């Protein structure tokens, strides 16, 4: 596997990690409140994905 492929996979996994964090947050909010505010959840998903990709959260897993 080339360095380029490894870097691309790392970026993909970092984005997915952010999305799975948001899905977990949505499940917690749904359990506590009974409903999830859709726009707030979309904003959280986008924000966490950006944070994960730009601040290299995936480096903690490697």
mmCIF file as Biopython writes it, N, C-alpha, C and O atoms, coordinates in Angstrom:
data_model
#
loop_
_atom_site.group_PDB
_atom_site.id
_atom_site.type_symbol
_atom_site.label_atom_id
_atom_site.label_alt_id
_atom_site.label_comp_id
_atom_site.label_asym_id
_atom_site.label_entity_id
_atom_site.label_seq_id
_atom_site.pdbx_PDB_ins_code
_atom_site.Cartn_x
_atom_site.Cartn_y
_atom_site.Cartn_z
_atom_site.occupancy
_atom_site.B_iso_or_equiv
_atom_site.auth_seq_id
_atom_site.auth_asym_id
_atom_site.pdbx_PDB_model_num
ATOM 1   N N  . UNK A ? 1  ? 0.840   -1.169 0.000  1.0 0.0 1  A 1 
ATOM 2   C CA . UNK A ? 1  ? 0.000   0.000  0.000  1.0 0.0 1  A 1 
ATOM 3   C C  . UNK A ? 1  ? 0.894   1.245  0.000  1.0 0.0 1  A 1 
ATOM 4   O O  . UNK A ? 1  ? 1.826   1.363  0.795  1.0 0.0 1  A 1 
ATOM 5   N N  . UNK A ? 2  ? 0.588   2.150  -0.898 1.0 0.0 2  A 1 
ATOM 6   C CA . UNK A ? 2  ? 1.406   3.361  -0.989 1.0 0.0 2  A 1 
ATOM 7   C C  . UNK A ? 2  ? 1.043   4.345  0.124  1.0 0.0 2  A 1 
ATOM 8   O O  . UNK A ? 2  ? 0.010   4.220  0.781  1.0 0.0 2  A 1 
ATOM 9   N N  . UNK A ? 3  ? 1.917   5.313  0.309  1.0 0.0 3  A 1 
ATOM 10  C CA . UNK A ? 3  ? 1.661   6.330  1.335  1.0 0.0 3  A 1 
ATOM 11  C C  . UNK A ? 3  ? 0.407   7.135  1.012  1.0 0.0 3  A 1 
ATOM 12  O O  . UNK A ? 3  ? -0.333  7.538  1.909  1.0 0.0 3  A 1 
ATOM 13  N N  . UNK A ? 4  ? 0.178   7.364  -0.281 1.0 0.0 4  A 1 
ATOM 14  C CA . UNK A ? 4  ? -1.008  8.123  -0.687 1.0 0.0 4  A 1 
ATOM 15  C C  . UNK A ? 4  ? -2.277  7.383  -0.290 1.0 0.0 4  A 1 
ATOM 16  O O  . UNK A ? 4  ? -3.194  7.977  0.277  1.0 0.0 4  A 1 
ATOM 17  N N  . UNK A ? 5  ? -2.333  6.077  -0.587 1.0 0.0 5  A 1 
ATOM 18  C CA . UNK A ? 5  ? -3.514  5.285  -0.237 1.0 0.0 5  A 1 
ATOM 19  C C  . UNK A ? 5  ? -3.720  5.242  1.271  1.0 0.0 5  A 1 
ATOM 20  O O  . UNK A ? 5  ? -4.848  5.336  1.754  1.0 0.0 5  A 1 
ATOM 21  N N  . UNK A ? 6  ? -2.644  5.104  1.996  1.0 0.0 6  A 1 
ATOM 22  C CA . UNK A ? 6  ? -2.733  5.068  3.461  1.0 0.0 6  A 1 
ATOM 23  C C  . UNK A ? 6  ? -3.281  6.391  4.004  1.0 0.0 6  A 1 
ATOM 24  O O  . UNK A ? 6  ? -4.095  6.403  4.928  1.0 0.0 6  A 1 
ATOM 25  N N  . UNK A ? 7  ? -2.829  7.492  3.423  1.0 0.0 7  A 1 
ATOM 26  C CA . UNK A ? 7  ? -3.296  8.808  3.865  1.0 0.0 7  A 1 
ATOM 27  C C  . UNK A ? 7  ? -4.774  9.007  3.533  1.0 0.0 7  A 1 
ATOM 28  O O  . UNK A ? 7  ? -5.526  9.559  4.337  1.0 0.0 7  A 1 
ATOM 29  N N  . UNK A ? 8  ? -5.186  8.560  2.353  1.0 0.0 8  A 1 
ATOM 30  C CA . UNK A ? 8  ? -6.593  8.681  1.969  1.0 0.0 8  A 1 
ATOM 31  C C  . UNK A ? 8  ? -7.486  7.845  2.883  1.0 0.0 8  A 1 
ATOM 32  O O  . UNK A ? 8  ? -8.544  8.310  3.306  1.0 0.0 8  A 1 
ATOM 33  N N  . UNK A ? 9  ? -7.074  6.629  3.186  1.0 0.0 9  A 1 
ATOM 34  C CA . UNK A ? 9  ? -7.854  5.794  4.100  1.0 0.0 9  A 1 
ATOM 35  C C  . UNK A ? 9  ? -7.935  6.426  5.483  1.0 0.0 9  A 1 
ATOM 36  O O  . UNK A ? 9  ? -8.975  6.362  6.138  1.0 0.0 9  A 1 
ATOM 37  N N  . UNK A ? 10 ? -6.858  7.027  5.922  1.0 0.0 10 A 1 
ATOM 38  C CA . UNK A ? 10 ? -6.857  7.704  7.216  1.0 0.0 10 A 1 
ATOM 39  C C  . UNK A ? 10 ? -7.865  8.850  7.219  1.0 0.0 10 A 1 
ATOM 40  O O  . UNK A ? 10 ? -8.597  9.025  8.193  1.0 0.0 10 A 1 
ATOM 41  N N  . UNK A ? 11 ? -7.912  9.628  6.144  1.0 0.0 11 A 1 
ATOM 42  C CA . UNK A ? 11 ? -8.878  10.728 6.053  1.0 0.0 11 A 1 
ATOM 43  C C  . UNK A ? 11 ? -10.312 10.214 6.070  1.0 0.0 11 A 1 
ATOM 44  O O  . UNK A ? 11 ? -11.174 10.793 6.730  1.0 0.0 11 A 1 
ATOM 45  N N  . UNK A ? 12 ? -10.565 9.133  5.350  1.0 0.0 12 A 1 
ATOM 46  C CA . UNK A ? 12 ? -11.912 8.556  5.317  1.0 0.0 12 A 1 
ATOM 47  C C  . UNK A ? 12 ? -12.317 8.068  6.698  1.0 0.0 12 A 1 
ATOM 48  O O  . UNK A ? 12 ? -13.433 8.326  7.147  1.0 0.0 12 A 1 
ATOM 49  N N  . UNK A ? 13 ? -11.421 7.369  7.370  1.0 0.0 13 A 1 
ATOM 50  C CA . UNK A ? 13 ? -11.739 6.854  8.703  1.0 0.0 13 A 1 
ATOM 51  C C  . UNK A ? 13 ? -11.930 7.982  9.711  1.0 0.0 13 A 1 
ATOM 52  O O  . UNK A ? 13 ? -12.741 7.856  10.628 1.0 0.0 13 A 1 
ATOM 53  N N  . UNK A ? 14 ? -11.206 9.067  9.557  1.0 0.0 14 A 1 
ATOM 54  C CA . UNK A ? 14 ? -11.383 10.208 10.454 1.0 0.0 14 A 1 
ATOM 55  C C  . UNK A ? 14 ? -12.765 10.825 10.274 1.0 0.0 14 A 1 
ATOM 56  O O  . UNK A ? 14 ? -13.427 11.172 11.252 1.0 0.0 14 A 1 
ATOM 57  N N  . UNK A ? 15 ? -13.196 10.959 9.031  1.0 0.0 15 A 1 
ATOM 58  C CA . UNK A ? 15 ? -14.539 11.478 8.774  1.0 0.0 15 A 1 
ATOM 59  C C  . UNK A ? 15 ? -15.613 10.568 9.321  1.0 0.0 15 A 1 
ATOM 60  O O  . UNK A ? 15 ? -16.595 11.033 9.900  1.0 0.0 15 A 1 
ATOM 61  N N  . UNK A ? 16 ? -15.430 9.266  9.141  1.0 0.0 16 A 1 
ATOM 62  C CA . UNK A ? 16 ? -16.403 8.306  9.667  1.0 0.0 16 A 1 
ATOM 63  C C  . UNK A ? 16 ? -16.422 8.309  11.190 1.0 0.0 16 A 1 
ATOM 64  O O  . UNK A ? 16 ? -17.481 8.121  11.789 1.0 0.0 16 A 1 
ATOM 65  N N  . UNK A ? 17 ? -15.282 8.517  11.822 1.0 0.0 17 A 1 
ATOM 66  C CA . UNK A ? 17 ? -15.241 8.571  13.289 1.0 0.0 17 A 1 
ATOM 67  C C  . UNK A ? 17 ? -16.088 9.732  13.794 1.0 0.0 17 A 1 
ATOM 68  O O  . UNK A ? 17 ? -16.815 9.587  14.776 1.0 0.0 17 A 1 
ATOM 69  N N  . UNK A ? 18 ? -15.999 10.875 13.133 1.0 0.0 18 A 1 
ATOM 70  C CA . UNK A ? 18 ? -16.825 12.018 13.518 1.0 0.0 18 A 1 
ATOM 71  C C  . UNK A ? 18 ? -18.303 11.736 13.356 1.0 0.0 18 A 1 
ATOM 72  O O  . UNK A ? 18 ? -19.110 12.105 14.209 1.0 0.0 18 A 1 
ATOM 73  N N  . UNK A ? 19 ? -18.661 11.076 12.253 1.0 0.0 19 A 1 
ATOM 74  C CA . UNK A ? 19 ? -20.069 10.757 12.038 1.0 0.0 19 A 1 
ATOM 75  C C  . UNK A ? 19 ? -20.581 9.760  13.069 1.0 0.0 19 A 1 
ATOM 76  O O  . UNK A ? 19 ? -21.704 9.899  13.554 1.0 0.0 19 A 1 
ATOM 77  N N  . UNK A ? 20 ? -19.782 8.763  13.412 1.0 0.0 20 A 1 
ATOM 78  C CA . UNK A ? 20 ? -20.224 7.794  14.414 1.0 0.0 20 A 1 
ATOM 79  C C  . UNK A ? 20 ? -20.342 8.431  15.794 1.0 0.0 20 A 1 
ATOM 80  O O  . UNK A ? 20 ? -21.206 8.040  16.579 1.0 0.0 20 A 1 
ATOM 81  N N  . UNK A ? 21 ? -19.491 9.402  16.104 1.0 0.0 21 A 1 
ATOM 82  C CA . UNK A ? 21 ? -19.650 10.144 17.357 1.0 0.0 21 A 1 
ATOM 83  C C  . UNK A ? 21 ? -20.984 10.881 17.378 1.0 0.0 21 A 1 
ATOM 84  O O  . UNK A ? 21 ? -21.660 10.925 18.406 1.0 0.0 21 A 1 
ATOM 85  N N  . UNK A ? 22 ? -21.360 11.460 16.235 1.0 0.0 22 A 1 
ATOM 86  C CA . UNK A ? 22 ? -22.629 12.177 16.163 1.0 0.0 22 A 1 
ATOM 87  C C  . UNK A ? 22 ? -23.802 11.213 16.251 1.0 0.0 22 A 1 
ATOM 88  O O  . UNK A ? 22 ? -24.808 11.527 16.887 1.0 0.0 22 A 1 
ATOM 89  N N  . UNK A ? 23 ? -23.693 10.042 15.625 1.0 0.0 23 A 1 
ATOM 90  C CA . UNK A ? 23 ? -24.775 9.060  15.731 1.0 0.0 23 A 1 
ATOM 91  C C  . UNK A ? 23 ? -24.962 8.624  17.175 1.0 0.0 23 A 1 
ATOM 92  O O  . UNK A ? 23 ? -26.092 8.451  17.632 1.0 0.0 23 A 1 
ATOM 93  N N  . UNK A ? 24 ? -23.870 8.448  17.888 1.0 0.0 24 A 1 
ATOM 94  C CA . UNK A ? 24 ? -23.961 8.101  19.305 1.0 0.0 24 A 1 
ATOM 95  C C  . UNK A ? 24 ? -24.617 9.206  20.104 1.0 0.0 24 A 1 
ATOM 96  O O  . UNK A ? 24 ? -25.443 8.943  20.979 1.0 0.0 24 A 1 
ATOM 97  N N  . UNK A ? 25 ? -24.247 10.457 19.803 1.0 0.0 25 A 1 
ATOM 98  C CA . UNK A ? 25 ? -24.872 11.598 20.465 1.0 0.0 25 A 1 
ATOM 99  C C  . UNK A ? 25 ? -26.367 11.650 20.160 1.0 0.0 25 A 1 
ATOM 100 O O  . UNK A ? 25 ? -27.171 11.945 21.045 1.0 0.0 25 A 1 
ATOM 101 N N  . UNK A ? 26 ? -26.740 11.366 18.919 1.0 0.0 26 A 1 
ATOM 102 C CA . UNK A ? 26 ? -28.156 11.376 18.545 1.0 0.0 26 A 1 
ATOM 103 C C  . UNK A ? 26 ? -28.930 10.308 19.310 1.0 0.0 26 A 1 
ATOM 104 O O  . UNK A ? 26 ? -30.060 10.548 19.737 1.0 0.0 26 A 1 
ATOM 105 N N  . UNK A ? 27 ? -28.341 9.149  19.484 1.0 0.0 27 A 1 
ATOM 106 C CA . UNK A ? 27 ? -29.015 8.081  20.223 1.0 0.0 27 A 1 
ATOM 107 C C  . UNK A ? 27 ? -29.206 8.482  21.684 1.0 0.0 27 A 1 
ATOM 108 O O  . UNK A ? 27 ? -30.252 8.215  22.274 1.0 0.0 27 A 1 
ATOM 109 N N  . UNK A ? 28 ? -28.190 9.124  22.265 1.0 0.0 28 A 1 
ATOM 110 C CA . UNK A ? 28 ? -28.310 9.583  23.658 1.0 0.0 28 A 1 
ATOM 111 C C  . UNK A ? 28 ? -29.398 10.643 23.778 1.0 0.0 28 A 1 
ATOM 112 O O  . UNK A ? 28 ? -30.223 10.581 24.689 1.0 0.0 28 A 1 
ATOM 113 N N  . UNK A ? 29 ? -29.409 11.622 22.862 1.0 0.0 29 A 1 
ATOM 114 C CA . UNK A ? 29 ? -30.434 12.672 22.899 1.0 0.0 29 A 1 
ATOM 115 C C  . UNK A ? 29 ? -31.818 12.069 22.701 1.0 0.0 29 A 1 
ATOM 116 O O  . UNK A ? 29 ? -32.766 12.455 23.386 1.0 0.0 29 A 1 
ATOM 117 N N  . UNK A ? 30 ? -31.942 11.133 21.778 1.0 0.0 30 A 1 
ATOM 118 C CA . UNK A ? 30 ? -33.228 10.490 21.525 1.0 0.0 30 A 1 
ATOM 119 C C  . UNK A ? 30 ? -33.706 9.729  22.749 1.0 0.0 30 A 1 
ATOM 120 O O  . UNK A ? 30 ? -34.897 9.742  23.060 1.0 0.0 30 A 1 
ATOM 121 N N  . UNK A ? 31 ? -32.802 9.073  23.440 1.0 0.0 31 A 1 
ATOM 122 C CA . UNK A ? 31 ? -33.162 8.318  24.638 1.0 0.0 31 A 1 
ATOM 123 C C  . UNK A ? 31 ? -33.603 9.254  25.764 1.0 0.0 31 A 1 
ATOM 124 O O  . UNK A ? 31 ? -34.563 8.961  26.477 1.0 0.0 31 A 1 
ATOM 125 N N  . UNK A ? 32 ? -32.910 10.369 25.920 1.0 0.0 32 A 1 
ATOM 126 C CA . UNK A ? 32 ? -33.217 11.285 27.022 1.0 0.0 32 A 1 
ATOM 127 C C  . UNK A ? 32 ? -34.479 12.100 26.739 1.0 0.0 32 A 1 
ATOM 128 O O  . UNK A ? 32 ? -35.352 12.201 27.601 1.0 0.0 32 A 1 
ATOM 129 N N  . UNK A ? 33 ? -34.585 12.680 25.545 1.0 0.0 33 A 1 
ATOM 130 C CA . UNK A ? 33 ? -35.666 13.626 25.250 1.0 0.0 33 A 1 
ATOM 131 C C  . UNK A ? 33 ? -36.852 13.015 24.525 1.0 0.0 33 A 1 
ATOM 132 O O  . UNK A ? 33 ? -37.964 13.530 24.642 1.0 0.0 33 A 1 
ATOM 133 N N  . UNK A ? 34 ? -36.657 11.951 23.790 1.0 0.0 34 A 1 
ATOM 134 C CA . UNK A ? 34 ? -37.741 11.381 23.001 1.0 0.0 34 A 1 
ATOM 135 C C  . UNK A ? 34 ? -37.816 11.944 21.597 1.0 0.0 34 A 1 
ATOM 136 O O  . UNK A ? 34 ? -38.547 11.406 20.766 1.0 0.0 34 A 1 
ATOM 137 N N  . UNK A ? 35 ? -37.085 13.009 21.305 1.0 0.0 35 A 1 
ATOM 138 C CA . UNK A ? 35 ? -37.028 13.549 19.948 1.0 0.0 35 A 1 
ATOM 139 C C  . UNK A ? 35 ? -35.668 14.209 19.742 1.0 0.0 35 A 1 
ATOM 140 O O  . UNK A ? 35 ? -35.002 14.611 20.697 1.0 0.0 35 A 1 
ATOM 141 N N  . UNK A ? 36 ? -35.275 14.309 18.484 1.0 0.0 36 A 1 
ATOM 142 C CA . UNK A ? 36 ? -33.976 14.892 18.150 1.0 0.0 36 A 1 
ATOM 143 C C  . UNK A ? 36 ? -34.214 16.112 17.265 1.0 0.0 36 A 1 
ATOM 144 O O  . UNK A ? 36 ? -34.873 15.993 16.232 1.0 0.0 36 A 1 
ATOM 145 N N  . UNK A ? 37 ? -33.695 17.281 17.640 1.0 0.0 37 A 1 
ATOM 146 C CA . UNK A ? 37 ? -33.800 18.451 16.760 1.0 0.0 37 A 1 
ATOM 147 C C  . UNK A ? 37 ? -32.909 18.251 15.528 1.0 0.0 37 A 1 
ATOM 148 O O  . UNK A ? 37 ? -31.686 18.184 15.644 1.0 0.0 37 A 1 
ATOM 149 N N  . UNK A ? 38 ? -33.526 18.158 14.366 1.0 0.0 38 A 1 
ATOM 150 C CA . UNK A ? 38 ? -32.816 17.757 13.148 1.0 0.0 38 A 1 
ATOM 151 C C  . UNK A ? 38 ? -31.724 18.743 12.747 1.0 0.0 38 A 1 
ATOM 152 O O  . UNK A ? 38 ? -30.609 18.326 12.434 1.0 0.0 38 A 1 
ATOM 153 N N  . UNK A ? 39 ? -32.017 20.034 12.750 1.0 0.0 39 A 1 
ATOM 154 C CA . UNK A ? 39 ? -31.014 21.005 12.304 1.0 0.0 39 A 1 
ATOM 155 C C  . UNK A ? 39 ? -29.817 21.050 13.247 1.0 0.0 39 A 1 
ATOM 156 O O  . UNK A ? 39 ? -28.679 21.198 12.801 1.0 0.0 39 A 1 
ATOM 157 N N  . UNK A ? 40 ? -30.065 20.926 14.529 1.0 0.0 40 A 1 
ATOM 158 C CA . UNK A ? 40 ? -28.957 20.903 15.481 1.0 0.0 40 A 1 
ATOM 159 C C  . UNK A ? 40 ? -28.097 19.665 15.266 1.0 0.0 40 A 1 
ATOM 160 O O  . UNK A ? 40 ? -26.872 19.731 15.374 1.0 0.0 40 A 1 
ATOM 161 N N  . UNK A ? 41 ? -28.729 18.542 14.963 1.0 0.0 41 A 1 
ATOM 162 C CA . UNK A ? 41 ? -27.981 17.312 14.735 1.0 0.0 41 A 1 
ATOM 163 C C  . UNK A ? 41 ? -27.154 17.394 13.454 1.0 0.0 41 A 1 
ATOM 164 O O  . UNK A ? 41 ? -26.018 16.922 13.418 1.0 0.0 41 A 1 
ATOM 165 N N  . UNK A ? 42 ? -27.714 17.986 12.414 1.0 0.0 42 A 1 
ATOM 166 C CA . UNK A ? 42 ? -26.959 18.152 11.164 1.0 0.0 42 A 1 
ATOM 167 C C  . UNK A ? 42 ? -25.757 19.068 11.391 1.0 0.0 42 A 1 
ATOM 168 O O  . UNK A ? 42 ? -24.660 18.785 10.910 1.0 0.0 42 A 1 
ATOM 169 N N  . UNK A ? 43 ? -25.961 20.154 12.118 1.0 0.0 43 A 1 
ATOM 170 C CA . UNK A ? 43 ? -24.859 21.061 12.428 1.0 0.0 43 A 1 
ATOM 171 C C  . UNK A ? 43 ? -23.783 20.387 13.251 1.0 0.0 43 A 1 
ATOM 172 O O  . UNK A ? 43 ? -22.593 20.618 13.039 1.0 0.0 43 A 1 
ATOM 173 N N  . UNK A ? 44 ? -24.202 19.552 14.192 1.0 0.0 44 A 1 
ATOM 174 C CA . UNK A ? 44 ? -23.242 18.822 15.012 1.0 0.0 44 A 1 
ATOM 175 C C  . UNK A ? 44 ? -22.452 17.835 14.162 1.0 0.0 44 A 1 
ATOM 176 O O  . UNK A ? 44 ? -21.243 17.690 14.342 1.0 0.0 44 A 1 
ATOM 177 N N  . UNK A ? 45 ? -23.122 17.159 13.242 1.0 0.0 45 A 1 
ATOM 178 C CA . UNK A ? 45 ? -22.441 16.193 12.372 1.0 0.0 45 A 1 
ATOM 179 C C  . UNK A ? 45 ? -21.383 16.882 11.519 1.0 0.0 45 A 1 
ATOM 180 O O  . UNK A ? 45 ? -20.254 16.404 11.411 1.0 0.0 45 A 1 
ATOM 181 N N  . UNK A ? 46 ? -21.750 17.985 10.925 1.0 0.0 46 A 1 
ATOM 182 C CA . UNK A ? 46 ? -20.802 18.709 10.077 1.0 0.0 46 A 1 
ATOM 183 C C  . UNK A ? 46 ? -19.647 19.251 10.914 1.0 0.0 46 A 1 
ATOM 184 O O  . UNK A ? 46 ? -18.485 19.139 10.522 1.0 0.0 46 A 1 
ATOM 185 N N  . UNK A ? 47 ? -19.963 19.832 12.054 1.0 0.0 47 A 1 
ATOM 186 C CA . UNK A ? 47 ? -18.928 20.403 12.909 1.0 0.0 47 A 1 
ATOM 187 C C  . UNK A ? 47 ? -17.951 19.369 13.422 1.0 0.0 47 A 1 
ATOM 188 O O  . UNK A ? 47 ? -16.740 19.580 13.372 1.0 0.0 47 A 1 
ATOM 189 N N  . UNK A ? 48 ? -18.464 18.252 13.914 1.0 0.0 48 A 1 
ATOM 190 C CA . UNK A ? 48 ? -17.570 17.212 14.425 1.0 0.0 48 A 1 
ATOM 191 C C  . UNK A ? 48 ? -16.735 16.589 13.315 1.0 0.0 48 A 1 
ATOM 192 O O  . UNK A ? 48 ? -15.568 16.261 13.529 1.0 0.0 48 A 1 
ATOM 193 N N  . UNK A ? 49 ? -17.317 16.423 12.137 1.0 0.0 49 A 1 
ATOM 194 C CA . UNK A ? 49 ? -16.539 15.875 11.022 1.0 0.0 49 A 1 
ATOM 195 C C  . UNK A ? 49 ? -15.386 16.806 10.660 1.0 0.0 49 A 1 
ATOM 196 O O  . UNK A ? 49 ? -14.275 16.348 10.392 1.0 0.0 49 A 1 
ATOM 197 N N  . UNK A ? 50 ? -15.647 18.104 10.652 1.0 0.0 50 A 1 
ATOM 198 C CA . UNK A ? 50 ? -14.585 19.064 10.355 1.0 0.0 50 A 1 
ATOM 199 C C  . UNK A ? 50 ? -13.505 19.015 11.430 1.0 0.0 50 A 1 
ATOM 200 O O  . UNK A ? 50 ? -12.313 19.015 11.122 1.0 0.0 50 A 1 
ATOM 201 N N  . UNK A ? 51 ? -13.926 18.972 12.685 1.0 0.0 51 A 1 
ATOM 202 C CA . UNK A ? 51 ? -12.955 18.913 13.776 1.0 0.0 51 A 1 
ATOM 203 C C  . UNK A ? 51 ? -12.103 17.657 13.679 1.0 0.0 51 A 1 
ATOM 204 O O  . UNK A ? 51 ? -10.884 17.715 13.846 1.0 0.0 51 A 1 
ATOM 205 N N  . UNK A ? 52 ? -12.736 16.527 13.411 1.0 0.0 52 A 1 
ATOM 206 C CA . UNK A ? 52 ? -12.001 15.264 13.345 1.0 0.0 52 A 1 
ATOM 207 C C  . UNK A ? 52 ? -11.001 15.280 12.199 1.0 0.0 52 A 1 
ATOM 208 O O  . UNK A ? 52 ? -9.864  14.840 12.367 1.0 0.0 52 A 1 
ATOM 209 N N  . UNK A ? 53 ? -11.405 15.778 11.045 1.0 0.0 53 A 1 
ATOM 210 C CA . UNK A ? 53 ? -10.509 15.775 9.891  1.0 0.0 53 A 1 
ATOM 211 C C  . UNK A ? 53 ? -9.368  16.781 10.080 1.0 0.0 53 A 1 
ATOM 212 O O  . UNK A ? 53 ? -8.211  16.451 9.816  1.0 0.0 53 A 1 
ATOM 213 N N  . UNK A ? 54 ? -9.671  17.982 10.526 1.0 0.0 54 A 1 
ATOM 214 C CA . UNK A ? 54 ? -8.642  19.018 10.603 1.0 0.0 54 A 1 
ATOM 215 C C  . UNK A ? 54 ? -7.710  18.865 11.793 1.0 0.0 54 A 1 
ATOM 216 O O  . UNK A ? 54 ? -6.547  19.258 11.710 1.0 0.0 54 A 1 
ATOM 217 N N  . UNK A ? 55 ? -8.180  18.316 12.880 1.0 0.0 55 A 1 
ATOM 218 C CA . UNK A ? 55 ? -7.330  18.193 14.055 1.0 0.0 55 A 1 
ATOM 219 C C  . UNK A ? 55 ? -6.800  16.782 14.249 1.0 0.0 55 A 1 
ATOM 220 O O  . UNK A ? 55 ? -6.239  16.464 15.297 1.0 0.0 55 A 1 
ATOM 221 N N  . UNK A ? 56 ? -6.978  15.929 13.234 1.0 0.0 56 A 1 
ATOM 222 C CA . UNK A ? 56 ? -6.343  14.616 13.164 1.0 0.0 56 A 1 
ATOM 223 C C  . UNK A ? 56 ? -6.662  13.741 14.370 1.0 0.0 56 A 1 
ATOM 224 O O  . UNK A ? 56 ? -5.766  13.209 15.024 1.0 0.0 56 A 1 
ATOM 225 N N  . UNK A ? 57 ? -7.949  13.602 14.650 1.0 0.0 57 A 1 
ATOM 226 C CA . UNK A ? 57 ? -8.421  12.746 15.739 1.0 0.0 57 A 1 
ATOM 227 C C  . UNK A ? 57 ? -8.056  11.289 15.473 1.0 0.0 57 A 1 
ATOM 228 O O  . UNK A ? 57 ? -7.872  10.520 16.416 1.0 0.0 57 A 1 
ATOM 229 N N  . UNK A ? 58 ? -7.951  10.902 14.211 1.0 0.0 58 A 1 
ATOM 230 C CA . UNK A ? 58 ? -7.636  9.525  13.862 1.0 0.0 58 A 1 
ATOM 231 C C  . UNK A ? 58 ? -6.238  9.102  14.266 1.0 0.0 58 A 1 
ATOM 232 O O  . UNK A ? 58 ? -5.966  7.905  14.348 1.0 0.0 58 A 1 
ATOM 233 N N  . UNK A ? 59 ? -5.344  10.044 14.519 1.0 0.0 59 A 1 
ATOM 234 C CA . UNK A ? 59 ? -3.984  9.696  14.926 1.0 0.0 59 A 1 
ATOM 235 C C  . UNK A ? 59 ? -3.971  9.017  16.291 1.0 0.0 59 A 1 
ATOM 236 O O  . UNK A ? 59 ? -3.022  8.305  16.621 1.0 0.0 59 A 1 
ATOM 237 N N  . UNK A ? 60 ? -5.012  9.231  17.082 1.0 0.0 60 A 1 
ATOM 238 C CA . UNK A ? 60 ? -5.088  8.575  18.383 1.0 0.0 60 A 1 
ATOM 239 C C  . UNK A ? 60 ? -5.282  7.069  18.245 1.0 0.0 60 A 1 
ATOM 240 O O  . UNK A ? 60 ? -4.927  6.310  19.147 1.0 0.0 60 A 1 
ATOM 241 N N  . UNK A ? 61 ? -5.846  6.634  17.114 1.0 0.0 61 A 1 
ATOM 242 C CA . UNK A ? 61 ? -6.151  5.219  16.925 1.0 0.0 61 A 1 
ATOM 243 C C  . UNK A ? 61 ? -5.032  4.449  16.241 1.0 0.0 61 A 1 
ATOM 244 O O  . UNK A ? 61 ? -5.105  3.224  16.141 1.0 0.0 61 A 1 
ATOM 245 N N  . UNK A ? 62 ? -4.000  5.138  15.767 1.0 0.0 62 A 1 
ATOM 246 C CA . UNK A ? 62 ? -2.946  4.431  15.030 1.0 0.0 62 A 1 
ATOM 247 C C  . UNK A ? 62 ? -1.650  4.363  15.804 1.0 0.0 62 A 1 
ATOM 248 O O  . UNK A ? 62 ? -0.669  3.800  15.317 1.0 0.0 62 A 1 
#
